Amino acid sequence: MKKSIEYWICAAIGFAFMLLFPMLPPLEPMTEVGMAVIGVFIGMVFMWSTVDGIWPELIGLIIIALHGYIEGTTGYAAVKTVFAGAFSGETVLTIMFGMLFFGCLEHTGVTKYIARFFLRPKAMEGRPYVLLFVFLMCSYALSGLSAALGSMFLLWPVALEICEKFHYKKGDKFLYVIICGIYFASTIGQPMLPFKGAILAALNAFSYPYQFPPAKK
């Protein structure tokens, strides 16, 4: 597939951030490692938004490894260490297997059935705000009773099915409202139950003042 000129210009700008930003003198209290990580992060976010969502992050990890900031390793060993740390985290594995599982549900048509379940009640007919409220409350409840990522991954394709049913396309405001609403409702739904980890983490942040480490002499 032939790429446009804008595609390669955006890719070049992203690579410029990754390669040139770490060469700038570090700003206090940032270190050289921090400058390299921020430069690569800005480049990846820019290319995620304009170019592609997969290969820029792989290039970014390789650039971080080749900067030589991984203690005790160089070359192939540094690249191996960076990739092992990037893809062995609990959150990364949860997202990968969650996308695989809920992708199977979408492929088998389960998400279409759930979308029809939301649209079938007569109370939803001609009341888009009622539909939006019920849908987001479902996202809130699923997040509180299970996990935020599960709520997001399940209801995202359902939201796309509903938008397709009403002929909403990419760029329409309702599509962005319902997608952002899913994430917002899932986030605030995490501390719904008082014994779950989210509410404990939130309360722990206010339990005692943060103690800064003593300054090095």
C-alpha positions, 0 to 999 in steps of 0.5 A: 500500500502506497503511503502519502507524503504526509505519512513520511513527513510525520514519521520523520518528525517523530524520529526527530523527537526520538533522536534529537531531543535526548541531545539537548542539555537536561533541564533541572532536575531532569537527567539525561535518561529522563530527556531520552525517555521524554523525547522517545515518548513524545515521538511515539505519541506523535506517530501514534496520532498521525502514522501508525499504532504498532511499529513506532513503539517498537522503534522507540523501545529499540532507541531507548535501548541503544542510548546506552542507559540500561545499566550493565548491558549494551547492544543486544542485551540492552534491547532484550532487557528493554523488551522484556521489561516492556512486555512482561508487565501485568498491565501489558499482559492483561491488555493483550489477553483482554483484547484477544478475548473480547476480539473473539466476542466481537468476531462471533457476533456477541457485541451485536447481540449486546447492542441490540439488547440496549436498543430493544427496550421501548424506553430507549426509542427517541431518547438518546440521552436515556440510552447514553445514561443507561449505557454509561451506568452499565460501564460504571457497574461493570467496572465496579463489579469486575475491572475497568479494563474489562468494562472498556474492552467489552463496551467499546465494540458495543458502542461502535455497533450502536453508532453504526446502527444510527449511522454515526461515522468517524468525526461525529461528536456522539461517537467521541462522547460515548467512547470517552464516556465509557472510559470516564465511567469505568474509571470512576466505577473502580472505587464503587465497592469499599473493599476493592484496591482502587478506593484503598489506593485513593484513601492511602494517598491522603493518609500521610504526607509524602516524605521526600528522600534526604538530599545527597551531600 
